Structures are given as C-alpha cells and as structure tokens.
C-alpha cells in the first residue's frame, strides 16, 4: 500500500486532477466508497509502520559485516554503518524483535541517556545498552566496536 501511496502522491504533485473514475473507489457523485476509505486507512497504517522502522533504524543502525570461507565472520560499527550518519560509533549487539526468527546485528550507543529520555538519571551514562531487546555477542568484549564470530 505504501507503493500505491507514493504513486498517488507523485501524480497529485505532478498532474492536475480532471475528475474521478466511477467504480471501486468513487461513487457517481464523486464521494469515496468504503473500499477507498479502507485503502486510505491501510496507507496511513503503512506510513506509521515505516516511520517506526525508520526511527528504529536511527536508534539501532545495522552493523557492518564481512564474511569469507577462509575466516570467521567479522562485524563492526562505525559512524556510517547501516547507512545512518551519526556522531557516535556504538558497539555491536544482537537485536531481538517480536515475531522475528533471528536477531540482527545492530550498533548501540554507549553513552548518554537512553533514547527517548532527557537525562541519564536512574540509568547511568550507558546510552541504549540496557535495552531489554539487546544481547551481547559471546566472546566479544562488551565495549568493542568490532568483533569476530567465534567458531
């Protein structure tokens, strides 16, 4: 539905509306049908979901990684990893998501208050390290920005 919404926004921006097609989405008098109302609600829900995903990508950008048949995999965090530019490097952690089959490697901020809180009061100065959806990688130093997978 988001692709349909993007297409619709493109046409609304670039073309003048000259009418409405009577049928599935508009009645003869130009009023929306229940099908259009449902489609618009689905588009709005898609926008909310995309915004939540974008917010999570900013909070927990993906790790950089490299794999080869000759050596164990390596993953690391940088100020650009996951395609998210930021002023912190972070440390790799496994992020578990509801309904997800496997965790994904994300970079986690290690200083300041937790995301969404104005101060570190009651949480120390640990950034998002205490988020309950995160887990450290075995054999990886807790504050290392780069890790090698253990065999």
C-alpha positions in Angstrom: 0.0 0.0 0.0 3.0 2.3 0.5 4.0 1.9 -3.1 0.4 2.8 -4.2 0.5 5.8 -1.8 3.8 7.0 -3.2 2.5 6.7 -6.8 -0.6 8.6 -5.8 1.4 11.4 -4.2 3.6 11.6 -7.3 0.5 12.0 -9.5 -1.1 14.6 -7.2 2.1 16.6 -7.2 2.8 16.5 -11.0 -0.6 16.4 -12.6 -3.8 18.4 -12.4 -6.9 16.4 -11.3 -9.5 16.4 -14.0 -12.1 14.1 -12.5 -12.7 10.9 -10.6 -13.3 7.5 -12.1 -16.7 6.0 -11.0 -16.2 2.5 -9.8 -14.4 0.8 -6.9 -13.2 3.9 -5.2 -15.7 6.7 -6.2 -19.4 6.7 -6.4 -21.3 8.6 -9.2 -21.5 11.8 -7.2 -17.7 11.7 -6.6 -18.0 10.5 -3.0 -15.5 7.9 -1.7 -16.6 4.3 -1.5 -16.0 2.1 1.6 -13.2 0.5 -0.4 -11.4 3.8 -0.8 -11.7 4.5 2.9 -10.2 1.1 3.7 -7.4 1.7 1.3 -6.6 5.1 2.8 -6.6 3.6 6.3 -4.2 0.9 5.1 -1.9 3.5 3.6 -1.9 5.5 6.8 -1.1 2.4 8.8 1.8 1.7 6.4 3.1 5.2 6.9 3.1 4.8 10.6 4.9 1.4 10.3 7.5 2.9 8.0 8.1 5.8 10.4 8.5 3.4 13.3 11.0 1.3 11.3 12.9 4.5 10.3 13.1 5.6 13.9 14.4 2.2 15.0 17.0 2.3 12.2 18.2 5.6 13.6 18.4 4.2 17.1 19.8 0.9 16.1 21.6 1.1 12.8 22.8 -2.2 11.2 26.4 -3.4 11.8 28.9 -3.5 9.0 29.9 -7.1 8.3 32.3 -9.2 6.2 32.3 -13.0 5.6 34.6 -15.3 3.8 35.1 -19.1 3.6 38.7 -18.7 4.8 37.9 -17.0 8.1 35.2 -16.4 10.7 32.9 -13.5 10.1 33.6 -10.1 11.4 31.2 -7.3 12.3 31.8 -3.8 13.4 30.3 -0.4 14.0 31.3 3.0 12.6 29.8 6.4 12.4 28.3 5.5 9.0 27.3 1.8 9.5 23.8 0.8 8.5 23.7 3.8 6.1 22.9 6.1 9.1 25.3 9.0 9.6 25.7 9.9 13.3 28.2 11.3 15.8 28.7 8.1 17.7 30.2 4.7 16.7 28.5 2.3 19.0 29.1 -1.4 19.8 27.6 -4.5 18.1 24.7 -6.2 19.8 22.0 -8.8 18.8 18.6 -7.1 18.5 15.7 -9.4 19.0 12.3 -8.2 17.6 8.9 -9.5 18.3 7.9 -12.1 15.7 11.4 -12.1 14.3 13.0 -15.5 13.7 16.6 -14.4 14.2 18.3 -11.5 15.8 20.0 -8.9 13.7 23.3 -7.2 14.4 22.9 -3.5 15.3 25.1 -0.7 16.6 24.2 0.5 20.0 25.0 3.9 21.5 27.1 3.5 24.7 26.9 7.0 26.3 24.2 9.5 27.3 20.7 8.8 28.4 18.6 6.0 26.8 16.8 7.0 23.6 13.6 8.9 24.5 14.8 10.1 27.9 16.1 13.6 28.6 18.5 12.6 31.3 20.6 9.6 32.4 19.0 9.7 35.9 18.5 6.2 37.1 20.2 4.7 34.0 23.7 5.9 34.4 25.5 7.1 31.3 25.0 3.9 29.2 23.1 5.1 26.2 20.8 2.2 24.9 23.0 -0.7 26.3 20.3 -1.6 28.8 17.5 -2.1 26.3 15.9 -5.5 27.1 15.8 -6.4 23.4 19.6 -6.5 23.1 22.1 -9.2 23.8 25.9 -9.2 23.8 27.8 -11.4 21.4 29.6 -14.3 23.1 33.3 -13.8 23.1 33.1 -10.2 22.2 34.3 -7.5 24.6 31.2 -5.6 25.9 32.6 -2.2 24.6 34.4 -3.4 21.5 33.3 -1.7 18.3 34.5 -4.7 16.2 34.0 -8.5 16.8 34.9 -11.7 15.2 32.4 -14.6 15.3 33.5 -17.5 17.5 33.7 -20.9 15.9 
